[in-house]
Amino acid sequence: MNKIKTLTAALAVVASASAHALLPPIDPVAGYGGASFNFSCLVGCDDTPAVGSQLYLQVLHDIDASNGVDPNVYFKFFNMVGVQSSVEQVSIDGMDGFTKLTGSGTNFVEANSPNPKNLPGGNTASPAFVEDFTYEAVSNNGLGFNGKPAAGINAAGETMEFYKAADYNAVIAAMASGDLRFGLHVIAFANGESATYLNNPVPVPEPETWAMLAAGLGLLGARAWHRRKA
């Protein structure tokens, strides 16, 4: 494959990735920064549509400008719905003791008594997913009421959020090593099936990063084309 075809293929990949980069960018105001992660299917993958690219976790750090420390790390979950689905459970392996915030359009409660609720299929992960903390969506109408997604994160404008006093860099390092994992149980697919997802350990670029990458590759492609024509 020549350089022009290679660059064209690269641009196609970037364009495809950009199509999934629907996540609201991290808000840089008030000292917040962070990273975004998407998810990969663990169980139920053959019976449900692939939705890993529409499930996101933003890990945000609240920097105290007066001393530069991270008093809290915030965890914010999105379902940028393209395929009908509802995140009804969030489980954590590797950390506990979180404080829940009021999410947008969702109602989650702790499911930790006497033990954290199991993540369906979590024991099939390598290593097995061990629940240290779980939040569960409250559903007033049961699962898939009248064929609609159950209460949970099931619309692009909805979020589920919690926070913990922790060091942001240590959290990101623990996610990269697999010592800290987040599992989602996703229900209310159109066919009535469900699936379990685990976060990917590597952050995904923000939309503006994809745009800059695409622009850079486009410039390289143009230069290569002009050289070929010369």
N, C-alpha and C positions, 0 to 999 in steps of 0.2 A: 504494500500500500504506500503511495507517495505521500509527501508531506501535506499536500492540500487535502487529500482524502482523510488523512489522519486528523487534521485540524477540524475538518467538517464533522467527522464523527465525534470529536471532543465537544464541539459546539452543540451537537444534538443531545449529548448526554447532559450538558449544562442546561439546555432548554427544558429537557425532561425533568431535571431536578428542580428547576425554577418553578415548574408547574405545580410541584408539591410544596413549594416554599410559601405557603399561605399563612404561616404563623405570624401574628403581630410581632413586629420587632421589639426587642427589649428596650424598655423606656430608660434612657440615660439620665433623666432628671432625678433630683433628690438623692443623688449618690448611688443609684441602683445600677448594677451591671450584672452580667451573668452569661450563661450558656444554655443552649437548647438541645434536647435529645429527643430522638424518635424511638420507635419500638419494633421488635421483631417477634413473630409468632412463635409460641412454644408448643401449645397443644390446640387441637381443633382446627388446624391450618387447612386440612383437606376438605373440610365441610363448610368453610366460611370464606367470604371474599377477603382478600388481603387488604388490611386497613392500617398497617404499620406506619405508612407515610402520612396518615392523617391524625395519628396520635402523637402528642408532644408533651414533654415535660420541660419547663423552664426552671432552672436553678439560679436563683438571684441572691446577690449579697447586698446587704444594707450597710454601707460604709459610713461610719461616724467621721465626718470631715474634721472634727476637732482632734482626733487622735489616730485616725487611719485604721481602726480595728473593725472587725466584722462582728457586731453584736448578735446578728441573726442571719440565718440562711433560710430563704423562702423557696417553697416547692409549689409550682403552679402547673396544673394539668389541663390540657386542651384536647378536644376531639373536633378537628376541623372537618366536619362531616361532609364527605362526598358520597360515601356508602352508608346507608342506614345502619346505625349501631349505637350502643350505649355502654359507656364505662360505668359499671356498677360496683366495682371493688378496686381499691388501691391497697396493695400490701408492700411492706418494706422488709428487706432482709439486710441486716447489718447496722440498724440504728433504731432507737425507739424514743419515746418521750416527746412527741410532737404536740403542738398547739394548733388547732384548726382555726382557720379564718372563714368568714362568710364568703362562699363562692358565688359567682354570678349565675343565677338560674338553677342552682343545684342544692341538694340537701344531703350531706353525708354525716354519719355519726361513727364514733369509735366502735369497733367490733373486737374487743380485746379481753372479754371476761367470760370464763376464767383465763382463757388463752387467746391469742390472736387468731382470728378466723383463717382457715387454710386457704391458700391460693390454689384454685383447681388446677391439677396437673403440675404444680410447682415441684413436686418430688421427682419429676422427670428431667428437670434441668441438671446441668453438670457444672458445678456441684449442685446438689438438691437445694431448692429454695426453702429457707427456714424463716418463717414469719416471725418478725419481732414486733410488728405493729401493723394494724389494718384499719382502714376506713371503709365503710359500706354505705351505698346510697339508700336513702329512704324512699320506698315506692308506695304511693297511696292506692294504686290500682293493680298491683301485681306486675309480673313480668310480661311485657309485650301486650299490654291491655289494648284491646280492639285493633291488634296488629301494629300498634305504634310502639316506638322505643320506650322502655320503662324509664322511671326516674333515674337520673344519672347524668353523665356528661354526654349529651346526645345532640347538641347543636353547636354551630360554629361560634356563637357568642357566649357559650357557657364555660365555666371554669370550676375547678376544685382546688383549694389552696390550704397549705399549712406551713408552719415554720418551726425552727428549732435554734436555740443558741448554739452555734457551732462555727468552726473556722471554714470559710468558703473553699479555700485552696485544698484543705484536707478532705472536704466532701468530694470535690472534683477528682482528686487523686484516688479516693476510695472507689468511686464509680468507674474510673479507668482501669483499676486493678480487679474489679469484680467483687470487692469486699463490701460494697454497698450497691444493692439492686432494688429496682422498683418493678413490681408486677401488677398488671391490670387484667381484671376479668371483664371481658367484653361480651355483652349479650344483645338480644333484640335485633339480630340480623333478620333480613326479610324472610329467610327460610326457617327462622325459629331456633337456629343453632347458636352456639357460643364458642368463645376461644379465649386463650390466655396469652398475654404478651409480656415480654420483658424488655426493659430499656436497653438500647444500644449504649455501649460504654464511651463511644466517641461523639462529641458534640457535632451537630449539623450546622453548616453556615447559615447566618441570617440572610433574609432576602436581599439586602443591599450587597452582601458579600458575593452572592451568586451573580448579581448584576455586574459588579466590578470584574469578576472572573470571566463572565461572558464577553464583556467589552474588551478585556485584554486578549482573549483568544481570538476575538473577531479582528483585532488590529494585527495580530500575528498572521492570521489567515490572509488578510488583505496584502500584507507585505510579501508573503510567500507567493501569492498569485501574481503580483506585479513583477517579482523576480523571475518567475517562470515565463511571463510574457516578454520580458526584456531580451 
